[in-house]
Amino acid sequence: MANPRTFTFLCGLLATHLVAATLCPPVVLRLGPEVIKEKLTQKLKDRDAVHVLQQLPLLDAMQESSQGVLARLVSSILKYITWLKVTSASILQLQVQPLPNGQELLVKIPLDMVALVKTIVELHMQVEVEAIIHVETSETGEDQLVLSNCSNTRGSLRISLLHKLSFLLNSIAEKVIKLLVPALPKVVKGELCPVLREAFEDVRADLLNLVKLPTSLKSDRLEFELLSQAIEGSAVQLNLGAKLLDSDGNVIMLFNDTVDSLNLPPLSDVPFSLIVRKDVVNAAVVAFLPPEELMVLLDYVLPELAHRLKLSIKAISEKAADKLEPTQIVKILTQDTPEFLVDQGNAKVAQLIVLEVFPTNEDRRPLFTLGIEATSEPELLKDIITEILISVLLPNENGKLRSGIPVSMVKALGYETASWSLIKDALVVTPASS
């Protein structure tokens, strides 16, 4: 598990197994049905959809939907009914599920209402509204998510008396129910569907703003832009480009290419996944770990390693070993930033390093210099040099990365913690298990 809204690299990556996958767009954000459901539910609340239901013009709807014999029935009923109003309404739990074609999502919105007739007769009314989410090409040639085909779910209408009344009132109630059966679905569709479309537009705007949230990398930052969008199975998939900018807003690196077709891991039971391609991850690490120089008084900080280093050098040159004094200095220069490599199903980190050993703190010329690739094993002094790097360089770099890289999208989706895993050539961020 990573720190809140972060994912952390280096140590853990050295032993992480990979899942086969092809290359992908720079960044892919996949949102499952749970995320879409929660966002749409909230936007319906923001649009006060319940108030719209409470204001349904039921009497007008009964008159408009009646023809022929029903029209005469309405006229006779209205002699007794001067007031018909929805007194309570609620939107039950939304459902979002994939359609068999794998390119559309079906939204179902169950409604529960109570209507009062003449302040005496209470009717319990249940109906369900459904709509389709799909990707549509706009007039400008851009693909965008839209909600369409809003209607009532066939067979979902239920109207019943809440309480048994006198024979006369029961008779009136039964006639009102008979008139409401054709009228209620039409009026719900006419009044609620526009609100539902507006709420989905709010969701879509939120998603577009979500992907634009920058990720801070010390003085630099990563920004994202929408390349394309699609519905894949049960997920809304947003394919994103990325760019690395410096503190002045100048573009340092640009990532907007899509290579080959996607073969991403399934969402399974997680609400979302954020897939970050390896080159974008590398760029993020670059911002945290620029080339630097570390100097260590080895005999004071790591005396055991200093002693072993002297013994190792003595085995090569006794004269050189005799020059090492208690003030000897080990200087480590990182010539390049870490880079992720894939090797036989595992992830490794490679880094070019120059290591210099100075006999004393007053010497300006090193006793010897080694150029090292951190994933390799230098034949010369390999054991002791490896331990020095592990003891000095790795804690320094992991210390900088320990706080993690804040992922603004994760917090904006309402999740405080995230975990990560690897697929080939990419890092996958998902909500942490509770």
Disulfide bonds with the S-S distance in Angstrom:
Cys150-Cys193 1.97
